[in-house]
């Protein structure tokens, strides 16, 4: 327990500033709030370096429509974008956290457009300013640019980390990412499965690399595949253009309706996904649910069968793969179906199943988005805002959280390659980025004295960081 140090005036009065204290565990220690230029977030400089190397902020600023009066602009779109993305990457999730960090010298340096000593004399954008940024990004003029920026950030990273070599094949995972909301944000709805009000956005990631390439905000009562038939083909086309790779889409049972599958088939997009069980599928599987002769082995067994199936909503039969599983401790065989349009010659049933099972890695990356970035959307009706205005602002906020994930993930990949060990985003933030530092100003130069915690990982990370170069 900490005990505040008292002076001749007695106990500290309400609202009075605490200048020092002595911890009860050791009376020889005196802690003072001296006002020196110190910070616990020196990793924001590393994140700024990665963000600058990607070129995404510069590209956004050149493409976004800014309707503000040029004579009254105090904070550029670029500085505001850096503020939101870097703060969220470092764990400062709320927009009003920028007020908490208002006088932190390192944050002034990390987010500013200016050079030299100028950033230390500049004010940081307020919560109200950043709220207006979300309104600007969510406008009809700009939202497509923000979507494109996230996609380009992933494409840039892929190319730079492989020394410009384009991947031959990519697997695009599509999944829902329900986000709980508090209050009555426009477009949110109560969902019985989760027992709370939610938005129901879609998120797209690359299975092989863990990159987030797309996010689409939808109403809380949206169906699982709503808007997927137009959104997925667009993402695949842009990935084809940006990387030259053959993209295969992997989906779960909620996306296997005819509209989504037909949209991909019309554009020659390969896909595979799981089908929900029904009576027709159970009848189709029945002839294959028989144990082979002999005593069951101690280890589980599995069989795959290539079949055709036509759901009521499908205009014609499609290829399905029946997977039959035998477990030593279960008397009954288990079965499930996968639907795919992948070539039987190049994709035998066992290979289709193997690809589908790798979906778990994508779910793990989406889990990191929720755990490390604590995504929440809080824009509400204000003034003359319509429900669509609220949805647009919240979609922009969702995309900026995915930008933050991408910047963290890029550094994580460098660290993993250099150290040859796995890193979670939270572990990297706490052990590598949350490093204390003191800023010393002398002769118009700023020296950042890093804490001892930086000695272990920063040299390794800086050695690999230049590889995060932007495409030209």
C-alpha positions in Angstrom: 0.0 0.0 0.0 1.3 3.4 -0.9 1.3 6.2 1.8 1.2 9.8 0.6 3.9 11.9 2.2 2.5 14.7 4.4 3.8 18.1 5.0 3.1 20.8 7.6 -0.3 21.4 6.1 -1.5 18.0 7.0 -3.4 15.5 4.8 -3.9 16.3 1.1 -7.1 18.1 0.4 -9.6 17.0 -2.2 -8.2 17.9 -5.7 -4.8 18.8 -4.4 -1.8 17.6 -6.4 0.2 14.7 -5.0 3.9 15.4 -5.6 5.6 12.5 -3.8 4.9 9.4 -1.7 6.7 6.7 0.2 5.7 3.0 -0.4 4.9 1.2 2.9 7.1 -1.7 1.8 10.3 0.3 2.0 10.6 3.6 3.9 13.9 4.4 2.2 12.1 4.9 -1.1 10.7 8.3 -2.1 8.8 8.5 -5.4 8.3 12.0 -6.9 6.1 13.3 -9.7 8.8 15.5 -11.0 7.3 16.3 -14.4 10.2 15.1 -16.4 9.6 14.1 -20.0 9.0 10.4 -19.5 6.8 7.8 -21.1 5.9 4.1 -20.9 5.0 3.8 -24.6 8.3 4.2 -26.4 7.2 1.3 -28.7 5.0 3.8 -30.5 8.1 5.0 -32.3 8.7 1.5 -33.7 5.1 1.3 -34.8 5.4 4.7 -36.5 8.4 3.4 -38.4 6.6 0.4 -39.6 3.5 2.5 -40.5 5.7 5.0 -42.5 7.5 2.2 -44.3 4.2 0.7 -45.5 3.2 4.1 -47.0 -0.4 3.6 -46.2 -0.9 6.9 -44.3 0.6 8.9 -47.2 -1.6 7.0 -49.7 -4.7 7.7 -47.6 -4.0 11.4 -47.2 -3.5 11.8 -51.0 -6.8 10.0 -51.7 -9.2 11.1 -49.0 -11.6 14.0 -49.5 -11.1 16.6 -46.7 -13.9 19.2 -46.7 -12.5 21.3 -43.9 -11.6 24.9 -44.4 -7.8 24.8 -45.2 -7.3 28.0 -43.2 -8.8 26.5 -40.0 -7.0 23.1 -40.1 -4.9 22.4 -37.0 -4.4 18.7 -37.3 -3.8 17.0 -40.7 -5.7 13.8 -41.6 -2.4 12.0 -41.6 -1.6 13.0 -38.0 -5.1 12.1 -36.8 -4.9 8.7 -38.6 -1.6 8.0 -36.9 -3.0 9.0 -33.6 -5.9 6.5 -33.8 -4.0 3.6 -35.3 -0.9 3.8 -33.1 -2.9 4.4 -29.9 -5.1 1.4 -30.6 -2.1 -0.7 -31.4 -0.5 0.2 -28.1 -3.7 -0.6 -26.2 -5.3 2.9 -25.9 -8.6 1.9 -27.4 -11.0 4.8 -26.6 -10.8 8.1 -28.6 -10.7 10.1 -25.3 -7.5 8.3 -24.4 -5.8 11.0 -26.5 -6.6 13.5 -23.8 -4.9 11.2 -21.2 -1.8 11.2 -23.4 -2.1 14.9 -24.3 1.3 15.8 -22.7 3.2 12.6 -23.3 6.2 13.8 -25.3 6.7 10.5 -27.1 3.2 10.5 -28.4 3.7 14.0 -29.6 6.6 12.8 -31.6 5.1 9.6 -32.9 1.9 11.1 -34.4 3.0 14.5 -35.6 3.8 15.5 -39.3 6.4 18.0 -38.1 10.1 17.4 -37.5 12.7 18.7 -35.1 11.5 20.2 -31.8 8.2 21.4 -33.2 6.1 18.3 -32.2 6.8 18.9 -28.5 5.2 22.3 -28.7 2.1 21.1 -30.6 -1.3 20.2 -29.1 -2.5 16.7 -29.8 -6.0 16.2 -31.4 -8.8 16.0 -28.9 -11.6 13.4 -28.7 -13.9 15.7 -30.5 -11.4 16.1 -33.4 -11.0 12.3 -33.7 -14.8 11.8 -33.7 -15.0 14.2 -36.6 -12.2 12.2 -38.3 -14.4 9.1 -38.1 -17.3 11.1 -39.7 -14.9 12.2 -42.5 -13.6 8.6 -43.1 -17.1 7.1 -43.0 -18.5 9.6 -45.6 -19.6 8.3 -49.0 -16.6 10.0 -50.5 -14.0 8.3 -48.4 -15.2 4.9 -47.0 -14.1 3.0 -50.1 -10.6 4.6 -49.8 -10.4 3.4 -46.2 -11.3 -0.2 -47.2 -8.8 -0.1 -50.0 -6.1 1.2 -47.6 -6.4 -1.9 -45.4 -6.2 -4.2 -48.4 -3.1 -2.4 -49.7 -1.5 -2.5 -46.3 -1.7 -6.3 -46.3 -0.5 -6.5 -49.9 2.4 -4.2 -49.2 3.4 -6.3 -46.2 3.2 -9.6 -48.2 5.4 -8.3 -51.0 8.0 -6.7 -48.7 8.4 -9.6 -46.3 9.1 -12.0 -49.2 11.6 -9.6 -50.9 9.1 -8.8 -53.7 8.2 -12.4 -54.5 4.5 -12.8 -55.1 2.7 -15.8 -53.4 1.3 -18.4 -55.8 -1.7 -19.3 -53.6 -3.7 -17.6 -50.9 -6.6 -18.8 -48.7 -9.1 -16.1 -47.8 -11.1 -16.9 -44.7 -14.4 -15.1 -44.1 -16.0 -15.1 -40.7 -18.3 -13.1 -38.5 -16.9 -11.0 -35.7 -19.9 -10.1 -33.4 -19.2 -6.9 -31.4 -21.2 -6.1 -28.3 -22.4 -2.5 -28.1 -23.6 -0.6 -25.1 -26.5 1.8 -25.6 -28.5 2.0 -28.8 -26.1 2.6 -31.5 -27.8 2.9 -34.9 -28.0 -0.4 -36.7 -27.2 -2.5 -33.6 -29.8 -5.1 -32.5 -30.4 -7.6 -29.7 -29.2 -11.1 -30.6 -30.6 -14.0 -28.7 -27.5 -16.2 -29.2 -25.2 -13.7 -27.5 -27.9 -12.3 -25.1 -26.9 -8.7 -25.8 -27.0 -5.9 -28.5 -24.4 -6.4 -31.2 -23.2 -5.4 -34.6 -22.5 -8.3 -36.9 -19.5 -7.4 -39.1 -17.7 -9.7 -41.5 -13.9 -9.9 -41.3 -11.6 -11.3 -44.0 -8.1 -12.7 -43.3 -5.4 -14.6 -45.1 -4.8 -18.0 -43.6 -1.2 -18.4 -44.6 0.0 -15.1 -43.2 -2.6 -13.9 -40.6 -3.1 -10.6 -42.4 -6.5 -8.8 -42.1 -7.6 -7.7 -45.6 -11.1 -6.6 -45.1 -13.9 -5.6 -42.6 -17.6 -5.0 -43.4 -19.9 -3.6 -40.7 -23.4 -4.9 -40.8 -26.6 -4.5 -38.6 -26.9 -6.7 -35.6 -29.7 -8.7 -37.1 -28.0 -9.3 -40.4 -28.0 -12.8 -41.7 -24.7 -14.7 -41.7 -24.1 -14.3 -45.4 -25.8 -10.9 -46.0 -23.7 -8.8 -48.4 -21.1 -11.6 -48.7 -22.1 -12.3 -52.4 -20.7 -8.8 -53.5 -18.0 -8.3 -50.9 -16.1 -11.5 -51.2 -15.7 -11.3 -55.0 -14.4 -7.8 -54.7 -11.7 -8.8 -52.1 -10.7 -11.8 -54.3 -10.3 -9.6 -57.4 -8.2 -7.0 -55.5 -6.0 -9.7 -54.1 -5.6 -11.2 -57.5 -4.6 -7.8 -58.9 -2.3 -7.0 -56.0 -0.4 -10.3 -55.5 -1.1 -12.3 -58.7 -1.9 -15.3 -56.4 -4.7 -17.8 -56.9 -7.2 -17.1 -54.1 -9.3 -19.8 -52.6 -12.2 -18.8 -50.3 -12.8 -20.8 -47.1 -16.2 -20.3 -45.4 -18.3 -21.8 -42.7 -21.9 -23.1 -42.8 -23.5 -19.7 -42.6 -22.1 -18.7 -46.0 -23.1 -21.7 -48.1 -26.4 -20.3 -49.4 -26.8 -20.2 -53.2 -26.3 -16.5 -53.6 -22.8 -16.5 -52.2 -21.7 -19.7 -53.9 -23.2 -18.7 -57.2 -21.4 -15.3 -57.0 -18.1 -17.0 -56.6 -18.8 -19.6 -59.3 -19.7 -16.9 -61.9 -16.2 -15.4 -61.3 -14.3 -18.7 -61.2 -13.4 -18.3 -57.6 -12.5 -21.6 -55.8 -14.2 -22.1 -52.5 -14.9 -24.7 -49.8 -17.1 -24.6 -46.8 -19.0 -26.7 -44.3 -22.7 -27.6 -44.8 -25.2 -27.6 -42.0 -26.7 -31.0 -41.4 -30.2 -31.8 -42.6 -32.4 -34.8 -43.3 -31.4 -35.0 -46.9 -27.7 -35.0 -46.1 -28.2 -37.6 -43.4 -29.9 -39.8 -45.9 -27.1 -39.2 -48.4 -24.5 -40.2 -45.8 -26.4 -43.3 -44.4 -24.8 -45.9 -46.8 -21.3 -44.8 -45.7 -22.0 -44.9 -42.0 -21.0 -48.6 -41.5 -18.0 -49.8 -39.7 -15.6 -51.9 -41.6 -15.3 -55.6 -40.6 -13.0 -56.4 -37.7 -12.2 -55.0 -34.3 -12.0 -51.2 -34.2 -8.4 -50.0 -33.7 -7.3 -47.9 -30.7 -6.7 -44.9 -32.9 -9.4 -42.8 -34.6 -10.1 -43.5 -38.3 -11.5 -41.3 -41.0 -12.8 -41.8 -44.5 -13.7 -39.2 -47.2 -16.2 -39.8 -50.1 -16.7 -37.6 -53.2 -20.5 -37.1 -53.8 -22.9 -34.7 -55.3 -25.8 -32.9 -53.5 -28.4 -30.4 -54.4 -30.0 -28.2 -51.7 -33.5 -26.8 -52.2 -32.1 -23.4 -52.8 -29.5 -24.6 -55.3 -30.4 -24.6 -59.0 -28.2 -27.6 -59.7 -26.1 -30.2 -57.8 -22.7 -29.3 -56.4 -19.7 -31.3 -55.4 -19.7 -32.3 -51.7 -17.1 -34.2 -49.7 -18.5 -36.5 -47.0 -16.2 -37.0 -44.0 -16.9 -40.0 -41.8 -15.1 -40.3 -38.5 -14.7 -43.2 -36.2 -13.7 -42.6 -32.5 -12.5 -45.5 -30.3 -14.7 -44.5 -27.4 -17.9 -44.0 -29.4 -20.2 -46.7 -30.8 -21.6 -44.4 -33.6 -19.8 -43.0 -36.6 -19.8 -39.3 -37.1 -20.1 -37.4 -40.4 -20.2 -33.9 -41.8 -20.2 -32.5 -45.3 -18.0 -29.9 -47.1 -19.1 -28.2 -50.3 -16.6 -27.1 -52.9 -16.1 -26.3 -56.5 -12.4 -27.2 -56.5 -11.2 -29.6 -59.2 -11.5 -33.3 -58.4 -8.3 -33.9 -60.2 -6.2 -31.4 -58.3 -8.2 -31.5 -55.1 -9.0 -35.1 -54.0 -11.3 -35.4 -51.0 -8.5 -35.8 -48.5 -6.8 -32.6 -49.7 -10.0 -30.7 -49.5 -10.5 -31.8 -45.9 -6.9 -30.9 -45.0 -7.4 -27.4 -46.3 -10.6 -26.9 -44.4 -9.0 -28.0 -41.2 -6.5 -25.2 -41.4 -9.3 -22.8 -40.8 -8.5 -22.9 -37.1 -5.5 -20.7 -37.6 -7.7 -18.0 -39.1 -10.1 -18.2 -36.1 -7.1 -17.7 -33.8 -6.1 -14.6 -35.6 -9.6 -13.2 -35.4 -9.6 -14.0 -31.7 -6.5 -11.9 -31.4 -8.3 -8.9 -33.0 -10.9 -9.1 -30.2 -8.5 -9.8 -27.4 -5.5 -7.5 -28.2 -7.5 -4.6 -29.6 -10.7 -4.9 -27.6 -12.8 -3.8 -30.6 -15.8 -1.8 -29.6 -17.9 0.6 -31.6 -19.4 3.5 -29.7 -20.5 6.1 -32.2 -24.2 7.1 -31.5 -26.8 9.4 -32.9 -25.7 13.0 -32.5 -27.4 16.1 -33.9 -28.9 15.4 -37.3 -27.1 12.0 -37.6 -29.1 9.2 -39.2 -28.7 5.5 -38.5 -26.6 5.2 -41.6 -24.3 8.0 -40.4 -23.8 6.1 -37.2 -23.1 2.9 -39.1 -20.6 4.6 -41.4 -18.6 6.1 -38.5 -18.5 2.8 -36.7 -17.4 1.0 -39.9 -14.5 3.5 -40.2 -13.7 2.8 -36.5 -13.7 -1.0 -37.2 -11.3 -0.6 -40.1 -8.9 1.6 -38.1 -8.8 -1.2 -35.5 -7.8 -3.6 -38.3 -5.1 -1.2 -39.4 -3.8 -1.3 -35.8 -3.8 -5.1 -36.0 -1.9 -5.0 -39.2 0.8 -2.7 -37.9 1.3 -4.9 -34.8 1.1 -8.1 -36.9 3.8 -6.8 -39.2 6.2 -6.2 -36.3 5.2 -9.5 -34.8 6.2 -11.3 -38.0 9.6 -9.6 -38.1 10.2 -10.6 -34.5 9.2 -14.2 -35.1 11.4 -14.5 -38.1 14.4 -13.0 -36.2 13.9 -14.9 -32.9 12.4 -18.2 -34.4 9.7 -18.3 -31.7 6.0 -17.5 -31.6 4.7 -14.3 -30.3 1.1 -13.2 -29.4 0.2 -9.6 -30.0 -0.4 -9.0 -26.3 2.9 -10.5 -25.3 4.7 -8.4 -27.8 3.0 -5.3 -26.7 3.7 -5.9 -23.0 7.3 -7.2 -23.4 8.6 -5.3 -26.4 6.6 -2.1 -26.9 5.6 -1.0 -23.4 9.1 0.2 -22.6 9.8 3.2 -20.4 11.9 6.0 -21.7 13.0 9.5 -20.8 13.4 12.3 -23.3 16.3 14.7 -23.0 16.4 18.0 -25.0 19.7 19.4 -25.8 21.1 21.6 -28.6 17.9 21.3 -30.6 18.2 17.5 -30.5 15.9 15.0 -28.7 17.5 12.0 -27.1 15.3 9.1 -26.1 16.8 7.1 -23.3 15.1 3.7 -23.4 14.6 1.5 -20.3 16.6 -1.7 -19.8 13.7 -3.8 -21.1 14.5 -2.6 -24.7 17.9 -4.2 -24.6 16.6 -7.7 -25.1 14.4 -7.4 -28.2 14.8 -4.0 -29.8 18.2 -4.7 -31.5 16.7 -7.8 -33.0 13.6 -6.1 -34.1 15.4 -3.1 -35.6 17.6 -5.4 -37.6 14.6 -6.8 -39.4 12.5 -3.7 -39.5 14.0 -2.2 -42.7 12.6 -5.2 -44.6 9.1 -3.7 -44.1 9.5 -1.5 -47.2 6.6 -0.2 -49.2 5.8 -1.2 -52.8 6.6 1.5 -55.3 
